[in-house]
């Protein structure tokens, strides 16, 4: 399905303005008539298509900015000057990736729809535009969250702008920080928590183009540090009776019929749903579809920055996995399960060396590294214009990528639960998966009682057959690991249970953040995940120390470390 570049209203009126970054001549932030009401079904479709069309630009850019500045990506010598500026935190207001006006274009189009849609119109007792009205509020919330992650503070604009003078007034507002913006938008969305996403049929706008309200609320509450409501939003989404979301059995594992890791004993990919969207349709919650022709809308550049393509980049990529990213995957302990002909079971450690080659040979640590990333050498002569090394990153395709996946929602749910002092429950998400059998087995009675409101999982829908720990996606039979991947315990018993929980919470949080890198690498979240925890802990060094290790040497880059210990350097500059 491809979106067409449909104008927001039948007669578009574009104002040329000059009020800093909020409005830009080319941004299309003002693209509709002030007095135009939205009263027809066709108007609604045109408006939603227009919002999604503008969302394409910022969604792809956000995925890029969120990774290039993290510890998981390295810049090649083929990268543009603008990409290099992003990576070393020297981007100026002239950087092509620094256009807050594009975010406000989404926001203003949403504001216009929210203000002008006739929400009183009913057909057979049903509010005709209610779902679209709520979808516009969710899109606005998502765009604001992405923008404030990048810029730190922004004016909160909730009314549509139709003129330069209006925009200038809004820019004079005191900017709001991320907690204030997320708190406001969460309150705005809360009354619509039970509203479903629009359903036009896949030939017009697929339902996967919309973000469920509960998922968006979970993120807003998480950033606002309202962990109770964040956990409730994620829990309600995952366990919703009409569409429950078990983790499913998706993994990359070595075959259990051998103790040896040989060229023939490749990891079993049978139950891993690969392709686009990442992990297949069962994992996708919301995805952004991009265009194959420039006159239809936004074409991808993200795919070709990461992937070799002889027609688009002569095989030369601009972005590659950093050495630190490989170290994060390598330091995981793969747990191998061996089952002999008599059904006797034994566990052994995974490969301890790397030997990359055709398909899979030996790889140390978490196997997800090679399940989405690969490279191979091609025989080129010295005069060839094409790269001798071809790289593939399978997290996205030229046609689009996911912005929400089920596994990442589970990890954010774990993050919120852990901050509510339920580290055993958070650990169960990482290691076992949440179903009633695992809850009773791996969470003690005290925590089960305290966290009871989050621990009712339908035993018919959520079972040990369709539920697994997220870490098992690439680290083998982690549920059998009793030595390495375990709930942290103090070296000596502490005075009270609460002291033990206080000891465990930051350590489990570190495990969750690392799992977010293993599971969500290149999906646009890494820098923001580090930022969220660093802000929560009031510890800029949490982010700075990790990003400064991106070269994989084990020694932080001193200049980068000092730069990022100042939180003002985390954000792109505004004019």
C-alpha positions in Angstrom: 0.0 0.0 0.0 1.4 3.4 -1.0 0.1 6.7 0.3 -0.6 9.5 -2.2 0.4 13.1 -1.6 -3.2 14.3 -1.1 -3.7 17.9 0.0 -5.2 18.4 3.4 -8.3 20.3 2.0 -9.8 20.7 -1.4 -8.3 24.2 -1.7 -4.9 24.5 -0.1 -3.6 27.8 1.1 0.1 27.9 1.9 1.5 30.9 3.9 5.1 31.9 3.6 6.3 32.8 7.1 9.4 33.7 9.0 9.2 32.8 12.6 12.2 30.6 13.2 12.1 26.8 13.2 8.4 26.3 13.9 7.3 27.4 10.4 9.3 26.9 7.3 8.4 27.8 3.8 8.8 24.3 2.6 7.4 22.5 5.7 3.7 22.6 4.7 2.8 23.3 8.2 0.0 25.6 7.1 -1.8 23.8 4.2 -5.5 24.3 4.8 -8.1 27.0 5.0 -9.0 28.5 8.3 -12.7 28.2 8.0 -12.8 24.8 6.3 -14.9 22.3 8.3 -14.4 18.5 8.0 -17.9 17.1 7.5 -17.6 14.5 4.8 -16.1 11.0 4.9 -13.9 11.8 1.9 -12.5 14.9 3.8 -11.6 12.6 6.7 -9.6 10.2 4.5 -7.8 13.0 2.8 -6.9 14.6 6.1 -5.6 11.3 7.6 -3.6 10.5 4.4 -2.1 14.0 4.6 -1.1 13.6 8.2 0.5 10.2 7.5 2.2 11.7 4.4 4.0 14.2 6.7 4.6 11.5 9.3 6.7 9.6 6.8 9.4 12.3 6.8 9.8 12.6 10.6 9.4 8.9 11.4 12.3 8.0 9.2 14.4 10.9 10.4 13.7 10.1 14.0 14.9 6.5 13.4 18.1 7.9 12.0 18.8 10.5 14.6 18.0 8.1 17.4 20.7 5.6 16.3 23.4 7.7 14.7 24.0 9.5 18.0 24.0 6.3 20.0 26.7 3.7 20.8 25.4 1.2 18.2 26.3 2.9 15.0 29.6 4.0 13.3 29.9 6.5 10.5 31.8 5.3 7.3 34.0 7.5 5.2 31.1 7.6 2.6 28.8 9.4 5.1 27.7 13.0 4.4 29.0 15.9 6.5 25.5 16.2 8.0 25.6 12.6 9.2 29.1 13.1 10.6 27.9 16.2 12.5 25.0 14.2 14.0 27.4 11.5 15.2 29.9 13.8 16.8 27.2 16.1 18.3 28.3 19.2 16.3 25.2 19.6 14.2 24.2 23.2 13.5 20.9 24.7 12.6 21.8 24.3 9.0 22.1 20.5 9.2 19.6 18.9 6.9 18.4 16.5 9.7 17.7 19.5 12.0 14.2 20.7 10.9 11.8 20.9 13.8 9.3 22.5 11.3 8.6 19.1 9.9 7.5 17.9 13.3 5.3 21.0 13.7 3.9 20.3 10.2 2.5 17.0 11.6 1.4 18.6 14.8 -0.4 21.5 13.0 -2.2 19.2 10.6 -3.4 17.2 13.6 -4.4 20.3 15.4 -6.4 21.4 12.4 -8.2 18.0 12.1 -8.9 18.0 15.9 -10.4 21.5 15.7 -12.4 21.1 12.5 -13.7 17.6 12.5 -17.4 17.4 13.1 -17.4 15.0 16.1 -21.1 15.5 16.7 -22.0 13.8 13.4 -23.7 10.4 14.1 -24.8 7.6 11.9 -27.0 5.0 13.5 -26.0 6.2 16.9 -22.2 6.0 16.1 -20.0 9.1 16.1 -18.8 9.0 12.5 -15.4 10.7 13.0 -14.6 9.6 16.5 -11.8 7.1 15.6 -10.1 9.6 13.2 -10.4 12.3 15.8 -8.6 10.1 18.4 -6.1 8.9 15.8 -5.1 12.5 15.1 -4.6 13.1 18.8 -2.4 10.0 19.0 -0.3 11.1 15.9 0.1 14.5 17.5 1.3 13.0 20.7 3.7 10.7 18.9 5.2 13.6 16.9 5.6 15.8 20.0 7.3 13.0 21.9 9.8 12.4 19.1 10.4 16.1 18.6 11.0 16.9 22.3 13.4 13.9 22.6 15.5 15.6 19.9 15.1 19.2 21.0 14.7 19.0 24.8 12.1 21.8 25.2 9.5 23.1 22.8 6.4 25.3 22.7 3.3 23.2 23.3 0.9 24.2 20.5 -2.5 22.6 20.6 -4.5 25.0 18.3 -4.1 25.1 14.5 -2.0 28.0 13.1 -3.3 29.8 10.0 -1.0 32.8 9.8 2.5 34.1 10.5 1.2 36.3 13.4 -0.3 33.2 15.1 2.9 31.3 14.7 4.9 34.2 16.1 2.7 34.3 19.2 3.1 30.6 19.8 6.9 30.8 19.5 6.9 33.4 22.3 5.5 30.8 24.7 7.7 29.4 27.4 9.0 26.1 26.1 7.9 22.9 27.9 10.2 20.0 28.7 9.6 16.4 28.0 7.9 15.6 31.3 5.5 18.5 31.0 4.6 17.7 27.4 4.1 14.0 28.0 2.0 14.7 31.1 -0.3 17.1 29.2 -0.7 14.8 26.2 -1.4 11.8 28.4 -4.2 13.6 30.1 -5.5 14.6 26.7 -5.6 11.0 25.5 -6.8 9.3 28.6 -10.5 9.8 28.0 -10.1 7.9 24.7 -8.3 4.8 26.0 -10.9 2.4 24.7 -11.2 3.8 21.2 -10.1 1.5 18.4 -8.0 2.6 15.5 -9.8 3.5 12.2 -10.5 0.7 9.8 -10.6 1.7 6.1 -9.6 -1.6 4.7 -6.0 -2.4 3.6 -6.4 -0.9 0.2 -6.9 2.6 1.5 -5.0 2.9 4.8 -3.9 -0.3 6.6 -4.8 -0.5 10.3 -1.1 -1.0 11.0 -0.6 2.7 10.1 -2.2 3.7 13.3 -0.8 3.7 16.9 -3.1 2.1 19.5 -4.0 4.6 22.2 -2.8 2.4 25.1 0.6 2.0 23.5 1.0 5.7 23.1 -0.2 6.4 26.6 2.3 3.9 28.0 5.2 5.8 26.3 3.9 9.2 27.5 3.5 8.0 31.1 6.9 6.3 31.0 8.6 9.5 30.0 6.6 11.5 32.5 7.9 9.0 35.2 4.3 7.9 36.0 5.2 4.3 36.2 1.9 3.1 37.6 -0.1 4.4 34.6 2.6 3.4 32.2 2.5 -0.2 33.4 -1.3 -0.2 33.4 -1.4 1.1 29.8 1.0 -1.5 28.5 -0.6 -4.3 30.5 -4.1 -3.4 29.3 -2.9 -3.3 25.7 -1.1 -6.7 25.9 -3.9 -8.5 27.7 -6.8 -6.9 25.9 -9.4 -9.6 25.5 -10.4 -8.8 21.9 -6.7 -8.9 20.8 -4.3 -10.4 23.3 -0.6 -10.2 22.6 1.5 -13.2 23.8 5.2 -12.9 23.0 5.1 -15.9 20.6 7.9 -18.3 20.1 10.3 -16.4 17.8 14.0 -17.1 18.1 17.3 -17.9 16.5 18.9 -21.0 18.1 21.4 -23.7 17.5 20.0 -27.1 16.8 19.6 -29.3 19.9 20.7 -32.5 18.2 24.4 -31.7 18.7 26.7 -30.4 21.4 29.2 -29.2 18.8 29.0 -25.9 17.0 29.9 -26.8 13.5 29.5 -25.5 10.0 26.6 -28.0 9.6 25.0 -27.2 12.9 23.5 -23.9 12.0 21.1 -22.0 14.2 17.5 -23.1 13.6 15.6 -20.2 11.9 12.4 -22.1 11.5 10.4 -20.3 14.2 12.0 -16.9 13.6 9.7 -14.7 11.5 12.1 -12.7 9.5 11.5 -10.1 6.8 9.6 -6.9 6.7 8.2 -5.7 9.0 10.8 -7.0 11.4 9.8 -10.4 12.8 6.8 -10.5 10.5 3.3 -9.3 10.9 2.7 -10.9 14.3 5.3 -8.5 15.8 4.2 -5.4 14.0 2.0 -2.9 15.9 2.4 0.2 13.8 4.5 0.7 10.7 5.4 3.5 8.4 5.0 2.8 4.7 7.3 4.8 2.4 6.9 5.6 -1.3 8.5 4.1 -4.3 8.0 7.2 -6.4 9.0 10.8 -5.3 5.8 12.4 -6.5 3.7 10.1 -4.3 5.4 11.1 -1.1 8.6 10.5 1.0 11.1 8.0 -0.4 13.4 6.2 1.9 17.0 7.2 2.5 17.4 5.3 5.7 17.4 1.9 3.9 20.2 2.9 1.6 22.3 4.5 4.3 22.5 1.0 6.0 22.2 -1.3 3.0 24.4 -1.8 0.0 22.7 -1.3 -3.3 24.6 -1.1 -6.6 21.9 1.2 -8.1 21.6 3.6 -5.3 25.0 3.8 -3.6 27.3 1.6 -5.6 27.3 -0.7 -2.6 28.9 1.8 -0.3 27.0 2.4 2.9 27.2 5.4 5.3 26.3 3.6 8.5 27.5 0.3 10.0 27.4 -1.5 13.3 29.8 0.0 15.8 32.5 -2.1 17.4 30.7 -1.5 20.7 27.5 -2.8 19.3 29.3 -6.1 18.5 30.7 -6.2 22.0 27.2 -5.8 23.5 26.0 -8.8 21.5 29.2 -10.8 22.1 29.2 -10.5 25.9 25.8 -12.2 26.1 26.0 -15.8 27.3 24.3 -18.1 24.9 22.8 -21.1 26.6 22.7 -24.2 24.4 20.3 -27.1 25.1 21.3 -30.6 23.9 18.8 -33.4 23.8 20.1 -36.9 23.1 18.2 -39.8 21.5 16.9 -40.9 24.9 15.5 -37.4 25.5 18.1 -36.6 28.2 18.7 -32.9 28.4 22.0 -31.0 29.0 23.0 -27.4 28.8 26.3 -26.1 27.6 27.7 -22.7 26.8 27.5 -21.4 23.2 30.4 -20.7 20.8 33.2 -18.7 22.4 34.7 -17.4 19.1 33.4 -15.6 16.0 33.7 -17.0 12.5 31.4 -15.2 10.1 30.9 -16.7 6.7 28.1 -17.8 4.4 24.9 -18.0 6.4 25.9 -18.9 10.0 29.1 -20.5 11.2 30.3 -19.6 14.6 29.2 -16.6 16.4 29.8 -15.7 20.1 27.0 -14.3 22.2 23.5 -13.3 21.1 22.6 -14.6 17.6 20.3 -11.7 16.8 23.4 -9.9 15.6 23.6 -12.0 12.5 19.9 -12.4 12.1 19.4 -8.8 11.1 23.0 -7.8 10.0 25.2 -9.5 7.5 28.1 -8.6 5.2 29.9 -10.4 2.5 32.9 -9.7 0.3 32.4 -9.5 -3.5 35.3 -9.9 -5.9 35.9 -6.5 -7.5 38.9 -5.3 -9.4 40.7 -2.2 -8.4 38.9 -0.1 -11.0 35.4 -1.1 -10.1 33.1 1.7 -8.9 31.3 -0.7 -6.6 32.1 -1.6 -3.0 33.9 -4.9 -2.4 32.0 -5.3 0.8 28.2 -5.6 0.7 26.2 -4.9 3.9 22.6 -5.8 4.7 20.6 -4.6 7.7 17.2 -6.3 7.7 15.4 -4.0 10.2 13.7 -2.1 7.4 13.2 -2.2 3.6 12.8 0.4 0.9 9.0 0.2 1.5 9.0 1.1 5.2 9.8 0.1 8.8 8.1 -0.5 12.1 7.8 2.2 14.7 6.2 -0.1 17.3 6.7 -3.8 17.8 5.2 -6.1 20.4 8.6 -7.2 21.9 9.6 -3.5 22.5 6.3 -2.9 24.2 7.0 -5.8 26.6 10.4 -4.3 27.4 8.9 -0.9 28.2 6.3 -2.7 30.3 9.2 -4.4 32.1 10.9 -1.0 32.6 7.8 0.5 34.2 7.2 -2.6 36.4 10.8 -2.5 37.6 10.5 1.1 38.6 7.4 0.1 40.6 9.7 -2.1 42.6 8.7 -5.4 40.9 12.1 -6.6 39.7 11.1 -10.3 39.7 8.2 -9.5 37.3 10.4 -7.5 35.1 13.0 -10.3 35.1 10.3 -12.8 34.1 9.6 -10.7 31.0 13.3 -10.9 30.1 13.9 -14.5 30.9 10.6 -16.6 30.8 7.7 -14.6 29.5 4.5 -13.8 31.3 1.9 -16.5 31.6 0.2 -17.8 34.7 2.5 -20.9 35.0 5.7 -18.8 34.8 4.2 -16.1 37.1 3.5 -18.7 39.8 6.9 -20.4 39.4 9.3 -17.5 39.1 7.7 -14.6 41.1 7.5 -15.0 44.8 4.3 -14.7 46.7 5.1 -11.3 48.2 5.7 -9.7 44.8 2.7 -11.6 43.3 0.4 -10.0 45.9 1.9 -6.6 45.5 1.8 -6.6 41.7 -1.5 -8.6 41.4 -3.1 -5.9 39.3 -0.5 -6.7 36.5 -0.4 -10.4 36.9 -3.7 -11.7 35.7 -2.9 -13.4 32.4 -5.6 -15.6 30.8 -4.2 -19.2 31.1 -5.9 -20.2 27.8 -4.5 -17.3 25.8 -1.0 -17.0 27.4 0.7 -20.4 27.8 4.2 -21.8 28.0 3.7 -22.8 24.4 3.3 -19.3 23.0 5.3 -17.3 25.6 9.0 -16.8 26.0 11.5 -14.4 27.5 12.6 -11.7 25.1 16.3 -12.5 25.8 15.6 -16.0 24.4 15.1 -14.4 20.9 18.9 -14.6 20.5 20.6 -16.0 23.6 19.3 -19.5 23.3 17.5 -21.5 26.0 18.0 -18.7 28.6 15.2 -20.1 30.8 17.7 -23.0 31.5 20.5 -20.6 32.5 21.0 -20.7 36.3 24.4 -19.1 36.4 24.7 -16.1 34.1 21.4 -14.6 33.2 19.7 -14.4 36.7 18.1 -11.9 38.9 20.9 -9.9 40.6 21.4 -10.7 44.3 23.6 -8.8 46.8 26.8 -10.6 47.8 25.5 -10.8 51.4 21.9 -10.7 52.7 20.6 -7.2 53.3 18.6 -6.0 56.3 15.2 -6.0 54.7 13.4 -7.2 51.6 13.0 -3.6 50.5 16.8 -3.1 50.7 17.2 -6.1 48.4 14.6 -4.7 46.0 16.3 -1.3 46.0 19.6 -3.1 45.2 18.0 -5.0 42.4 16.0 -2.3 40.6 18.9 -0.3 39.0 20.7 -3.6 38.0 17.5 -5.0 36.4 17.0 -1.7 34.7 20.5 -2.0 33.2 19.6 -5.5 31.9 16.4 -4.1 30.4 18.3 -1.3 28.7 20.8 -3.7 27.3 18.0 -6.0 26.1 16.5 -3.0 24.3 19.7 -2.7 22.4 19.8 -6.4 21.5 16.2 -6.5 20.5 15.7 -3.0 19.1 19.0 -2.1 17.5 18.6 0.3 14.5 14.9 0.9 15.2 15.5 4.4 16.3 15.2 4.1 20.1 18.7 3.6 21.5 19.8 7.2 22.2 16.4 8.0 23.7 16.3 4.9 25.8 19.7 5.9 27.3 18.4 9.4 27.7 15.3 8.4 29.6 17.2 6.3 32.2 19.9 9.0 32.5 17.2 11.7 33.2 15.4 9.4 35.6 18.6 8.8 37.6 19.8 12.4 37.3 23.0 10.9 36.0 24.2 12.3 32.6 27.1 9.9 32.8 24.8 7.0 32.2 24.3 8.1 28.6 27.7 9.7 28.2 29.6 6.7 29.4 27.9 4.3 26.9 28.0 6.6 23.9 31.7 7.4 24.5 32.5 3.6 24.2 31.1 3.3 20.7 34.6 2.6 19.2 34.7 -0.7 21.1 38.1 -0.1 22.6 36.9 -0.4 26.2 38.2 3.0 27.0 35.7 5.9 26.8 36.5 8.7 24.3 37.4 11.4 26.7 36.2 14.4 24.6 32.9 12.7 23.8 32.4 11.7 27.4 33.0 15.3 28.7 30.7 16.7 25.9 27.8 14.4 26.8 28.0 14.9 30.5 26.5 18.3 29.7 22.8 17.4 29.0 22.4 20.5 26.8 24.6 18.8 24.2 22.1 15.9 23.9 19.8 18.1 21.9 19.8 19.6 18.4 20.0 23.4 18.3 17.0 25.6 17.4 17.2 28.8 15.5 
